[in-house]
Amino acid sequence: MLELILPRRCAGCGEAGLMLCARCVRQLAGVPFRVTSPVDTLVPVFSMGPYAGAHRGIVLAMKERGNLAVRAYAGSLLDAALAHLEARGEIPEGAGLVPAPTRAASARARGGDPVEAVCRNAGRTTHAVLRLSHAARDQSELSAADRRANLAGRVQCTGVPPGSVVVVDDVVTTGSTLHASVAKLLALGADVRACVTLCAA
């Protein structure tokens, strides 16, 4: 009955039917690739796809459309991407995950931090130690220079994760969030090996 009132739609393309249609599942099955960004991220960054098609769809579904179920699927995709990078020798086996920070208000509005949820659904050790101060503004409409200025001194760390870690975010655009996150962790002595994102814009 619920499906008749609120039919399930594919998180990738919006087509009525399953949580993810077969076409979007195929799009999401690619291997992670190295990306560069305007801002130096201090460690290598790997992305699981472009910010387009199914990859863009699941990010928007998680962040803007309240689709909590797709976070579990995204976690499985992240786990597969990490396994691939481990097999290639790009990251050490068993590295912990550090979700990139988000504004507390954004996390509350989205039913919890989507990136942290994806990390935990990957089944990997997750260290949610990064936070943004209340002074940080929404980054979506800011330029690369403004994003760096917005994050300067505003990434807080509640503890240094042990062992090797990988910073995870949903989208890399300018690299400002990853730079600020990695810089904060490195300054405190963390062993940051790489960053992994669901999409690269």
TILOVO-344283 format. One record per residue: residue number from 1; x, y, z of N, C-alpha, C in turn. Coordinates in Angstrom, 1 decimal. Example, Ala and Ser with C-alpha at 12.3 -4.5 7.8 and 13.67 -1.06 7.14 Angstrom:
+-----+--------+--------+--------+--------+--------+--------+--------+--------+--------+
: num :    n_u :    n_v :    n_w :   ca_u :   ca_v :   ca_w :    c_u :    c_v :    c_w :
+-----+--------+--------+--------+--------+--------+--------+--------+--------+--------+
:   1 :   13.2 :   -5.7 :    7.8 :   12.3 :   -4.5 :    7.8 :   13.2 :   -3.3 :    7.8 :
:   2 :   12.8 :   -2.2 :    7.1 :   13.7 :   -1.1 :    7.1 :   12.9 :    0.0 :    7.9 :
+-----+--------+--------+--------+--------+--------+--------+--------+--------+--------+
//
This chain:
+-----+--------+--------+--------+--------+--------+--------+--------+--------+--------+
: num :    n_u :    n_v :    n_w :   ca_u :   ca_v :   ca_w :    c_u :    c_v :    c_w :
+-----+--------+--------+--------+--------+--------+--------+--------+--------+--------+
:   1 :    0.8 :   -1.2 :    0.0 :    0.0 :    0.0 :    0.0 :    0.9 :    1.3 :    0.0 :
:   2 :    1.9 :    1.3 :    0.8 :    2.8 :    2.4 :    0.9 :    3.4 :    2.7 :   -0.5 :
:   3 :    3.8 :    1.6 :   -1.2 :    4.4 :    1.8 :   -2.6 :    3.4 :    2.5 :   -3.5 :
:   4 :    2.1 :    2.3 :   -3.3 :    1.1 :    3.0 :   -4.2 :    1.0 :    4.4 :   -3.8 :
:   5 :    1.1 :    4.8 :   -2.5 :    1.0 :    6.2 :   -2.1 :    2.3 :    6.9 :   -2.4 :
:   6 :    3.4 :    6.3 :   -2.0 :    4.7 :    6.9 :   -2.1 :    5.6 :    5.9 :   -2.9 :
:   7 :    5.5 :    5.8 :   -4.2 :    6.3 :    4.8 :   -4.9 :    7.8 :    5.1 :   -4.8 :
:   8 :    8.5 :    4.0 :   -4.6 :    9.9 :    4.1 :   -4.5 :   10.5 :    4.5 :   -5.8 :
:   9 :   11.5 :    5.4 :   -5.7 :   12.2 :    5.9 :   -6.9 :   13.7 :    5.6 :   -6.8 :
:  10 :   14.3 :    5.4 :   -8.0 :   15.8 :    5.1 :   -8.0 :   16.5 :    6.4 :   -7.5 :
:  11 :   17.4 :    6.1 :   -6.5 :   18.1 :    7.2 :   -5.9 :   19.1 :    7.8 :   -6.9 :
:  12 :   19.5 :    7.1 :   -8.0 :   20.4 :    7.6 :   -9.0 :   19.8 :    8.5 :  -10.1 :
:  13 :   18.6 :    8.0 :  -10.6 :   18.0 :    8.7 :  -11.7 :   16.6 :    9.2 :  -11.5 :
:  14 :   15.9 :    8.7 :  -10.4 :   14.6 :    9.1 :  -10.1 :   13.5 :    8.3 :  -10.7 :
:  15 :   13.9 :    7.3 :  -11.5 :   12.9 :    6.4 :  -12.2 :   12.2 :    5.6 :  -11.1 :
:  16 :   10.9 :    5.4 :  -11.3 :   10.1 :    4.7 :  -10.4 :   10.5 :    3.2 :  -10.4 :
:  17 :   10.5 :    2.6 :   -9.2 :   10.9 :    1.2 :   -9.2 :   11.7 :    0.9 :   -7.9 :
:  18 :   12.9 :    0.3 :   -8.1 :   13.7 :   -0.1 :   -7.0 :   14.5 :    1.1 :   -6.4 :
:  19 :   15.2 :    0.9 :   -5.3 :   16.0 :    1.9 :   -4.7 :   17.0 :    2.4 :   -5.7 :
:  20 :   17.6 :    1.5 :   -6.5 :   18.5 :    1.8 :   -7.5 :   18.2 :    0.9 :   -8.7 :
:  21 :   18.0 :    1.5 :   -9.9 :   17.7 :    0.7 :  -11.1 :   19.0 :    0.1 :  -11.6 :
:  22 :   18.8 :   -0.9 :  -12.5 :   20.0 :   -1.7 :  -13.0 :   21.0 :   -0.8 :  -13.7 :
:  23 :   20.5 :    0.2 :  -14.5 :   21.4 :    1.1 :  -15.2 :   22.3 :    1.9 :  -14.2 :
:  24 :   21.7 :    2.4 :  -13.1 :   22.5 :    3.2 :  -12.2 :   23.4 :    2.3 :  -11.4 :
:  25 :   23.0 :    1.1 :  -11.1 :   23.9 :    0.1 :  -10.4 :   25.2 :   -0.1 :  -11.3 :
:  26 :   25.0 :   -0.2 :  -12.6 :   26.1 :   -0.4 :  -13.5 :   27.0 :    0.9 :  -13.5 :
:  27 :   26.4 :    2.0 :  -13.5 :   27.2 :    3.3 :  -13.5 :   28.0 :    3.4 :  -12.2 :
:  28 :   27.5 :    2.9 :  -11.1 :   28.2 :    3.0 :   -9.8 :   29.2 :    2.0 :   -9.6 :
:  29 :   29.4 :    1.1 :  -10.5 :   30.3 :   -0.1 :  -10.3 :   31.7 :    0.2 :  -10.8 :
:  30 :   32.0 :    1.4 :  -11.2 :   33.4 :    1.7 :  -11.7 :   34.4 :    1.7 :  -10.6 :
:  31 :   35.7 :    1.6 :  -11.0 :   36.8 :    1.6 :  -10.0 :   37.2 :    3.0 :   -9.7 :
:  32 :   37.7 :    3.2 :   -8.5 :   38.1 :    4.6 :   -8.1 :   39.3 :    5.0 :   -8.9 :
:  33 :   39.4 :    6.3 :   -9.1 :   40.5 :    6.9 :   -9.9 :   41.1 :    8.1 :   -9.2 :
:  34 :   42.3 :    8.4 :   -9.5 :   43.0 :    9.6 :   -8.9 :   42.5 :   10.9 :   -9.5 :
:  35 :   42.3 :   11.9 :   -8.7 :   41.9 :   13.2 :   -9.1 :   42.7 :   14.3 :   -8.5 :
:  36 :   42.8 :   15.4 :   -9.2 :   43.4 :   16.6 :   -8.7 :   42.4 :   17.7 :   -8.5 :
:  37 :   42.7 :   18.7 :   -7.7 :   41.8 :   19.8 :   -7.4 :   42.6 :   21.1 :   -7.3 :
:  38 :   41.9 :   22.2 :   -7.5 :   42.7 :   23.5 :   -7.4 :   43.4 :   23.7 :   -6.1 :
:  39 :   42.9 :   23.2 :   -5.0 :   43.6 :   23.4 :   -3.7 :   44.3 :   22.1 :   -3.4 :
:  40 :   45.6 :   22.2 :   -3.0 :   46.4 :   21.1 :   -2.7 :   45.9 :   20.4 :   -1.5 :
:  41 :   45.6 :   19.1 :   -1.6 :   44.9 :   18.3 :   -0.5 :   46.0 :   17.6 :    0.4 :
:  42 :   47.2 :   17.8 :    0.0 :   48.4 :   17.3 :    0.8 :   48.6 :   15.8 :    0.8 :
:  43 :   47.6 :   15.0 :    0.4 :   47.7 :   13.6 :    0.2 :   46.9 :   13.2 :   -1.1 :
:  44 :   47.1 :   12.1 :   -1.7 :   46.4 :   11.7 :   -2.9 :   44.9 :   11.6 :   -2.6 :
:  45 :   44.1 :   12.0 :   -3.7 :   42.6 :   11.9 :   -3.6 :   42.1 :   11.0 :   -4.7 :
:  46 :   41.3 :   10.1 :   -4.3 :   40.7 :    9.1 :   -5.2 :   39.1 :    9.3 :   -5.2 :
:  47 :   38.5 :    9.3 :   -6.4 :   37.1 :    9.4 :   -6.4 :   36.5 :    8.2 :   -7.1 :
:  48 :   35.2 :    7.9 :   -6.7 :   34.5 :    6.8 :   -7.2 :   33.7 :    7.1 :   -8.5 :
:  49 :   33.7 :    8.3 :   -8.9 :   32.9 :    8.7 :  -10.1 :   32.8 :   10.2 :  -10.3 :
:  50 :   32.4 :   10.6 :  -11.4 :   32.1 :   12.1 :  -11.6 :   30.9 :   12.5 :  -10.9 :
:  51 :   30.8 :   13.8 :  -10.7 :   29.6 :   14.4 :  -10.1 :   28.6 :   14.5 :  -11.2 :
:  52 :   28.0 :   13.4 :  -11.6 :   27.0 :   13.4 :  -12.7 :   26.3 :   12.0 :  -12.6 :
:  53 :   25.2 :   11.9 :  -13.3 :   24.5 :   10.6 :  -13.4 :   24.2 :   10.1 :  -12.1 :
:  54 :   24.4 :    8.7 :  -11.9 :   24.0 :    8.0 :  -10.7 :   24.8 :    8.5 :   -9.5 :
:  55 :   26.1 :    8.9 :   -9.7 :   26.9 :    9.3 :   -8.5 :   26.3 :   10.6 :   -8.0 :
:  56 :   26.0 :   11.5 :   -8.8 :   25.4 :   12.8 :   -8.4 :   24.0 :   12.5 :   -7.7 :
:  57 :   23.3 :   11.6 :   -8.3 :   21.9 :   11.3 :   -7.8 :   22.0 :   10.7 :   -6.4 :
:  58 :   22.9 :    9.8 :   -6.1 :   22.9 :    9.3 :   -4.7 :   23.3 :   10.3 :   -3.7 :
:  59 :   24.2 :   11.2 :   -4.1 :   24.7 :   12.2 :   -3.2 :   23.5 :   13.1 :   -2.9 :
:  60 :   22.8 :   13.6 :   -3.9 :   21.6 :   14.4 :   -3.7 :   20.5 :   13.7 :   -2.9 :
:  61 :   20.4 :   12.4 :   -3.2 :   19.4 :   11.6 :   -2.4 :   19.7 :   11.6 :   -0.9 :
:  62 :   21.0 :   11.4 :   -0.6 :   21.4 :   11.3 :    0.8 :   21.3 :   12.7 :    1.5 :
:  63 :   21.7 :   13.7 :    0.8 :   21.8 :   15.0 :    1.4 :   20.6 :   15.9 :    1.3 :
:  64 :   19.9 :   15.9 :    0.2 :   18.8 :   16.8 :    0.0 :   17.4 :   16.2 :    0.0 :
:  65 :   17.3 :   14.9 :   -0.2 :   16.0 :   14.2 :   -0.3 :   15.7 :   13.3 :    0.8 :
:  66 :   16.5 :   13.3 :    1.8 :   16.2 :   12.5 :    3.0 :   16.2 :   11.0 :    2.8 :
:  67 :   16.9 :   10.5 :    1.8 :   16.9 :    9.1 :    1.5 :   18.0 :    8.4 :    2.4 :
:  68 :   17.6 :    7.9 :    3.5 :   18.5 :    7.2 :    4.4 :   18.9 :    5.9 :    4.0 :
:  69 :   18.0 :    5.2 :    3.2 :   18.3 :    3.8 :    2.8 :   19.5 :    3.7 :    1.9 :
:  70 :   19.7 :    4.7 :    1.0 :   20.8 :    4.6 :    0.1 :   22.2 :    4.8 :    0.7 :
:  71 :   22.2 :    5.3 :    2.0 :   23.5 :    5.4 :    2.6 :   24.1 :    4.0 :    2.8 :
:  72 :   23.3 :    3.0 :    3.1 :   23.9 :    1.7 :    3.2 :   24.5 :    1.2 :    1.9 :
:  73 :   23.8 :    1.4 :    0.8 :   24.4 :    1.0 :   -0.5 :   25.7 :    1.8 :   -0.8 :
:  74 :   25.7 :    3.1 :   -0.5 :   26.9 :    3.9 :   -0.7 :   28.0 :    3.4 :    0.2 :
:  75 :   27.7 :    2.9 :    1.4 :   28.7 :    2.3 :    2.2 :   29.3 :    1.1 :    1.6 :
:  76 :   28.5 :    0.3 :    1.0 :   29.1 :   -0.9 :    0.3 :   30.0 :   -0.5 :   -0.9 :
:  77 :   29.5 :    0.6 :   -1.6 :   30.4 :    1.1 :   -2.7 :   31.7 :    1.6 :   -2.2 :
:  78 :   31.7 :    2.3 :   -1.1 :   32.9 :    2.8 :   -0.5 :   33.8 :    1.6 :    0.0 :
:  79 :   33.3 :    0.6 :    0.6 :   34.1 :   -0.6 :    1.0 :   34.7 :   -1.2 :   -0.2 :
:  80 :   34.0 :   -1.4 :   -1.3 :   34.6 :   -2.0 :   -2.5 :   35.7 :   -1.1 :   -3.1 :
:  81 :   35.5 :    0.2 :   -3.1 :   36.5 :    1.1 :   -3.6 :   37.8 :    1.1 :   -2.7 :
:  82 :   37.6 :    1.0 :   -1.4 :   38.8 :    0.9 :   -0.5 :   39.5 :   -0.4 :   -0.8 :
:  83 :   38.8 :   -1.5 :   -0.9 :   39.4 :   -2.8 :   -1.2 :   40.2 :   -2.8 :   -2.5 :
:  84 :   39.7 :   -2.1 :   -3.5 :   40.4 :   -1.9 :   -4.8 :   41.7 :   -1.1 :   -4.6 :
:  85 :   41.6 :   -0.1 :   -3.8 :   42.8 :    0.8 :   -3.6 :   43.8 :    0.0 :   -2.7 :
:  86 :   43.3 :   -0.8 :   -1.8 :   44.2 :   -1.6 :   -1.0 :   45.0 :   -2.6 :   -1.9 :
:  87 :   44.2 :   -3.3 :   -2.8 :   44.8 :   -4.3 :   -3.7 :   45.8 :   -3.6 :   -4.7 :
:  88 :   45.6 :   -2.4 :   -5.0 :   46.6 :   -1.7 :   -5.9 :   47.7 :   -1.1 :   -5.1 :
:  89 :   47.7 :   -1.2 :   -3.8 :   48.8 :   -0.6 :   -3.0 :   48.7 :    0.9 :   -2.8 :
:  90 :   47.6 :    1.5 :   -3.1 :   47.4 :    2.9 :   -3.0 :   47.2 :    3.4 :   -1.6 :
:  91 :   46.6 :    2.5 :   -0.8 :   46.4 :    2.8 :    0.6 :   46.7 :    1.5 :    1.4 :
:  92 :   47.1 :    1.6 :    2.7 :   47.4 :    0.5 :    3.5 :   46.1 :   -0.3 :    3.8 :
:  93 :   46.2 :   -1.6 :    4.0 :   45.1 :   -2.4 :    4.4 :   44.6 :   -2.1 :    5.8 :
:  94 :   43.3 :   -2.0 :    5.9 :   42.7 :   -1.8 :    7.2 :   42.8 :   -0.4 :    7.7 :
:  95 :   43.0 :    0.6 :    6.9 :   43.1 :    2.0 :    7.4 :   41.7 :    2.4 :    7.9 :
:  96 :   41.8 :    3.2 :    9.0 :   40.5 :    3.7 :    9.5 :   40.0 :    4.9 :    8.6 :
:  97 :   38.7 :    5.2 :    8.8 :   38.1 :    6.2 :    8.0 :   37.8 :    7.4 :    8.9 :
:  98 :   38.0 :    8.6 :    8.4 :   37.7 :    9.8 :    9.0 :   36.7 :   10.6 :    8.1 :
:  99 :   35.5 :   10.7 :    8.5 :   34.5 :   11.5 :    7.7 :   34.9 :   13.0 :    7.7 :
: 100 :   34.9 :   13.6 :    6.5 :   35.1 :   15.1 :    6.5 :   34.1 :   15.8 :    7.3 :
: 101 :   34.4 :   16.9 :    7.9 :   33.5 :   17.6 :    8.8 :   32.3 :   18.3 :    8.0 :
: 102 :   31.2 :   18.4 :    8.7 :   30.1 :   19.1 :    8.2 :   29.5 :   20.0 :    9.3 :
: 103 :   28.7 :   21.0 :    8.9 :   28.1 :   21.9 :    9.9 :   27.1 :   21.1 :   10.7 :
: 104 :   27.0 :   21.3 :   12.0 :   26.1 :   20.6 :   12.9 :   24.7 :   20.8 :   12.4 :
: 105 :   24.3 :   22.0 :   12.0 :   23.0 :   22.3 :   11.5 :   22.6 :   21.5 :   10.3 :
: 106 :   23.6 :   21.3 :    9.4 :   23.3 :   20.5 :    8.2 :   23.1 :   19.1 :    8.5 :
: 107 :   23.9 :   18.6 :    9.5 :   23.8 :   17.2 :    9.9 :   22.4 :   16.9 :   10.5 :
: 108 :   22.0 :   17.8 :   11.3 :   20.6 :   17.7 :   12.0 :   19.5 :   17.7 :   10.9 :
: 109 :   19.6 :   18.6 :   10.0 :   18.6 :   18.7 :    9.0 :   18.5 :   17.5 :    8.1 :
: 110 :   19.6 :   16.7 :    8.0 :   19.7 :   15.6 :    7.1 :   19.5 :   14.3 :    7.8 :
: 111 :   19.1 :   14.3 :    9.0 :   18.9 :   13.1 :    9.8 :   20.2 :   12.4 :   10.1 :
: 112 :   21.2 :   13.2 :   10.4 :   22.6 :   12.7 :   10.7 :   23.5 :   13.0 :    9.6 :
: 113 :   24.8 :   13.0 :    9.9 :   25.8 :   13.3 :    8.9 :   25.9 :   12.1 :    7.8 :
: 114 :   25.5 :   12.4 :    6.5 :   25.5 :   11.4 :    5.5 :   26.9 :   10.7 :    5.3 :
: 115 :   27.9 :   11.5 :    5.3 :   29.3 :   11.0 :    5.1 :   29.7 :   10.0 :    6.2 :
: 116 :   29.4 :   10.4 :    7.5 :   29.7 :    9.5 :    8.6 :   28.9 :    8.2 :    8.4 :
: 117 :   27.6 :    8.3 :    8.0 :   26.8 :    7.2 :    7.9 :   27.3 :    6.2 :    6.8 :
: 118 :   27.8 :    6.8 :    5.7 :   28.4 :    6.0 :    4.6 :   29.6 :    5.3 :    5.1 :
: 119 :   30.5 :    6.0 :    5.9 :   31.7 :    5.3 :    6.4 :   31.3 :    4.2 :    7.3 :
: 120 :   30.4 :    4.4 :    8.2 :   30.0 :    3.3 :    9.1 :   29.3 :    2.1 :    8.4 :
: 121 :   28.6 :    2.4 :    7.3 :   28.0 :    1.4 :    6.5 :   29.0 :    0.6 :    5.7 :
: 122 :   30.2 :    1.2 :    5.5 :   31.3 :    0.5 :    4.8 :   31.8 :   -0.7 :    5.7 :
: 123 :   31.5 :   -0.7 :    7.0 :   32.0 :   -1.7 :    7.9 :   33.4 :   -1.6 :    8.3 :
: 124 :   33.9 :   -0.4 :    8.1 :   35.3 :   -0.1 :    8.4 :   35.4 :    0.7 :    9.7 :
: 125 :   36.5 :    0.7 :   10.4 :   36.6 :    1.5 :   11.6 :   36.5 :    2.9 :   11.3 :
: 126 :   35.6 :    3.6 :   11.9 :   35.4 :    5.0 :   11.6 :   35.7 :    5.9 :   12.8 :
: 127 :   36.4 :    7.0 :   12.6 :   36.8 :    7.9 :   13.6 :   36.1 :    9.3 :   13.3 :
: 128 :   35.0 :    9.5 :   13.8 :   34.3 :   10.8 :   13.5 :   34.8 :   11.9 :   14.5 :
: 129 :   36.0 :   12.4 :   14.2 :   36.7 :   13.3 :   15.1 :   36.7 :   14.7 :   14.6 :
: 130 :   36.3 :   15.0 :   13.3 :   36.4 :   16.3 :   12.8 :   35.0 :   17.0 :   12.9 :
: 131 :   35.1 :   18.3 :   13.2 :   33.9 :   19.1 :   13.4 :   34.2 :   20.5 :   12.7 :
: 132 :   33.1 :   21.1 :   12.3 :   33.2 :   22.5 :   11.8 :   32.7 :   23.4 :   12.9 :
: 133 :   33.4 :   24.5 :   13.2 :   32.9 :   25.5 :   14.2 :   31.6 :   26.1 :   13.6 :
: 134 :   30.9 :   26.7 :   14.6 :   29.6 :   27.4 :   14.2 :   29.8 :   28.6 :   13.2 :
: 135 :   31.1 :   29.1 :   13.2 :   31.4 :   30.3 :   12.4 :   31.5 :   29.9 :   10.9 :
: 136 :   31.6 :   28.6 :   10.6 :   31.8 :   28.2 :    9.2 :   30.5 :   28.4 :    8.5 :
: 137 :   30.6 :   28.9 :    7.3 :   29.4 :   29.2 :    6.4 :   29.2 :   28.0 :    5.5 :
: 138 :   28.0 :   27.9 :    4.9 :   27.7 :   26.9 :    3.9 :   28.6 :   27.1 :    2.7 :
: 139 :   29.3 :   26.1 :    2.2 :   30.3 :   26.2 :    1.2 :   29.8 :   26.2 :   -0.2 :
: 140 :   28.5 :   25.8 :   -0.4 :   28.1 :   25.5 :   -1.8 :   28.2 :   26.6 :   -2.8 :
: 141 :   28.1 :   27.9 :   -2.4 :   28.1 :   29.0 :   -3.3 :   29.4 :   29.7 :   -3.3 :
: 142 :   30.4 :   29.2 :   -2.6 :   31.7 :   29.9 :   -2.4 :   32.7 :   29.5 :   -3.5 :
: 143 :   33.6 :   30.5 :   -3.8 :   34.7 :   30.2 :   -4.7 :   35.8 :   29.4 :   -4.0 :
: 144 :   36.8 :   28.9 :   -4.7 :   37.9 :   28.2 :   -4.1 :   38.6 :   29.0 :   -3.0 :
: 145 :   38.9 :   30.3 :   -3.3 :   39.5 :   31.1 :   -2.3 :   38.6 :   31.4 :   -1.1 :
: 146 :   37.4 :   31.6 :   -1.4 :   36.4 :   31.9 :   -0.3 :   36.2 :   30.6 :    0.6 :
: 147 :   36.3 :   29.5 :   -0.1 :   36.1 :   28.2 :    0.7 :   37.3 :   28.0 :    1.7 :
: 148 :   38.5 :   28.3 :    1.2 :   39.7 :   28.2 :    2.0 :   39.6 :   29.1 :    3.2 :
: 149 :   39.2 :   30.4 :    2.9 :   39.1 :   31.4 :    3.9 :   38.0 :   31.0 :    4.9 :
: 150 :   36.9 :   30.5 :    4.4 :   35.8 :   30.1 :    5.3 :   36.2 :   29.0 :    6.3 :
: 151 :   37.1 :   28.1 :    5.9 :   37.5 :   26.9 :    6.7 :   38.7 :   27.2 :    7.6 :
: 152 :   39.4 :   28.3 :    7.3 :   40.7 :   28.6 :    8.0 :   40.4 :   28.7 :    9.5 :
: 153 :   41.0 :   27.8 :   10.3 :   40.9 :   27.7 :   11.7 :   39.5 :   27.3 :   12.2 :
: 154 :   38.7 :   26.8 :   11.3 :   37.3 :   26.4 :   11.7 :   37.1 :   24.9 :   11.7 :
: 155 :   38.1 :   24.1 :   11.3 :   38.0 :   22.6 :   11.5 :   38.6 :   22.2 :   12.8 :
: 156 :   37.8 :   21.6 :   13.6 :   38.2 :   21.2 :   14.9 :   38.3 :   19.7 :   15.0 :
: 157 :   39.2 :   19.2 :   15.8 :   39.4 :   17.8 :   16.0 :   39.3 :   17.4 :   17.4 :
: 158 :   38.5 :   16.4 :   17.7 :   38.2 :   16.0 :   19.1 :   39.2 :   14.8 :   19.6 :
: 159 :   40.0 :   14.3 :   18.7 :   40.9 :   13.3 :   19.1 :   41.7 :   12.8 :   17.9 :
: 160 :   42.9 :   12.3 :   18.1 :   43.8 :   11.8 :   17.0 :   43.5 :   10.4 :   16.8 :
: 161 :   43.1 :   10.0 :   15.6 :   42.8 :    8.6 :   15.4 :   44.1 :    7.8 :   15.3 :
: 162 :   44.1 :    6.6 :   15.8 :   45.3 :    5.7 :   15.8 :   45.5 :    5.1 :   14.4 :
: 163 :   46.7 :    4.8 :   14.1 :   47.0 :    4.0 :   12.9 :   46.8 :    4.9 :   11.7 :
: 164 :   46.9 :    4.3 :   10.5 :   46.7 :    5.0 :    9.2 :   45.2 :    5.3 :    9.0 :
: 165 :   44.9 :    6.4 :    8.4 :   43.6 :    6.8 :    8.2 :   43.4 :    7.3 :    6.7 :
: 166 :   42.1 :    7.3 :    6.3 :   41.7 :    7.8 :    5.0 :   40.6 :    8.8 :    5.3 :
: 167 :   40.7 :   10.0 :    4.8 :   39.6 :   11.0 :    4.9 :   38.6 :   10.8 :    3.8 :
: 168 :   37.3 :   10.7 :    4.2 :   36.2 :   10.4 :    3.2 :   35.3 :   11.6 :    3.2 :
: 169 :   34.9 :   12.0 :    1.9 :   33.9 :   13.0 :    1.7 :   32.9 :   12.6 :    0.6 :
: 170 :   31.8 :   13.3 :    0.5 :   30.9 :   13.0 :   -0.6 :   31.4 :   13.5 :   -2.0 :
: 171 :   31.8 :   14.8 :   -2.0 :   32.2 :   15.4 :   -3.3 :   33.5 :   16.2 :   -3.1 :
: 172 :   34.4 :   16.1 :   -4.0 :   35.5 :   17.0 :   -4.0 :   35.3 :   18.0 :   -5.2 :
: 173 :   35.3 :   19.2 :   -4.8 :   35.1 :   20.3 :   -5.8 :   36.4 :   21.1 :   -5.9 :
: 174 :   36.7 :   21.9 :   -5.0 :   37.9 :   22.7 :   -5.0 :   39.0 :   22.0 :   -4.2 :
: 175 :   38.7 :   21.1 :   -3.3 :   39.7 :   20.5 :   -2.5 :   39.9 :   21.2 :   -1.1 :
: 176 :   39.1 :   22.3 :   -0.9 :   39.3 :   23.1 :    0.3 :   39.0 :   22.3 :    1.6 :
: 177 :   37.9 :   21.6 :    1.6 :   37.5 :   20.8 :    2.8 :   38.5 :   19.7 :    3.1 :
: 178 :   38.9 :   19.0 :    2.0 :   39.9 :   18.0 :    2.2 :   41.2 :   18.5 :    2.7 :
: 179 :   41.6 :   19.7 :    2.1 :   42.9 :   20.3 :    2.6 :   42.8 :   20.6 :    4.0 :
: 180 :   41.7 :   21.3 :    4.5 :   41.6 :   21.7 :    5.8 :   41.5 :   20.5 :    6.8 :
: 181 :   40.9 :   19.5 :    6.4 :   40.7 :   18.3 :    7.2 :   42.1 :   17.6 :    7.3 :
: 182 :   42.7 :   17.4 :    6.2 :   44.0 :   16.7 :    6.2 :   45.1 :   17.5 :    7.0 :
: 183 :   45.1 :   18.8 :    6.8 :   46.1 :   19.7 :    7.5 :   45.9 :   19.6 :    9.0 :
: 184 :   44.6 :   19.6 :    9.4 :   44.3 :   19.6 :   10.9 :   44.8 :   18.2 :   11.4 :
: 185 :   44.5 :   17.1 :   10.8 :   44.9 :   15.8 :   11.3 :   46.4 :   15.7 :   11.3 :
: 186 :   47.1 :   16.1 :   10.2 :   48.5 :   16.0 :   10.1 :   49.2 :   16.8 :   11.2 :
: 187 :   48.7 :   18.0 :   11.5 :   49.3 :   18.9 :   12.5 :   49.2 :   18.3 :   13.9 :
: 188 :   48.2 :   17.4 :   14.1 :   48.1 :   16.7 :   15.4 :   48.8 :   15.4 :   15.4 :
: 189 :   49.4 :   15.0 :   14.3 :   50.2 :   13.8 :   14.3 :   49.5 :   12.6 :   13.7 :
: 190 :   48.4 :   12.8 :   13.1 :   47.7 :   11.6 :   12.5 :   48.4 :   11.2 :   11.3 :
: 191 :   48.3 :    9.9 :   11.0 :   48.9 :    9.3 :    9.8 :   47.9 :    9.2 :    8.6 :
: 192 :   47.7 :   10.3 :    8.0 :   46.7 :   10.4 :    6.9 :   47.4 :    9.9 :    5.6 :
: 193 :   46.8 :    8.9 :    4.9 :   47.4 :    8.3 :    3.7 :   46.7 :    8.8 :    2.4 :
: 194 :   45.4 :    9.1 :    2.5 :   44.7 :    9.5 :    1.2 :   43.4 :   10.0 :    1.6 :
: 195 :   42.7 :   10.5 :    0.6 :   41.3 :   10.9 :    0.7 :   40.5 :   10.1 :   -0.4 :
: 196 :   39.3 :    9.8 :   -0.1 :   38.4 :    9.1 :   -1.0 :   37.0 :    9.8 :   -1.0 :
: 197 :   36.5 :   10.1 :   -2.2 :   35.2 :   10.7 :   -2.3 :   34.3 :    9.9 :   -3.2 :
: 198 :   33.0 :   10.1 :   -3.0 :   32.0 :    9.4 :   -3.8 :   32.0 :   10.0 :   -5.2 :
: 199 :   32.3 :   11.3 :   -5.3 :   32.2 :   12.0 :   -6.6 :   33.3 :   13.1 :   -6.7 :
: 200 :   33.7 :   13.4 :   -8.0 :   34.6 :   14.5 :   -8.2 :   33.9 :   15.5 :   -9.2 :
: 201 :   33.7 :   16.7 :   -8.7 :   33.0 :   17.7 :   -9.6 :   34.0 :   18.4 :  -10.5 :
+-----+--------+--------+--------+--------+--------+--------+--------+--------+--------+
//
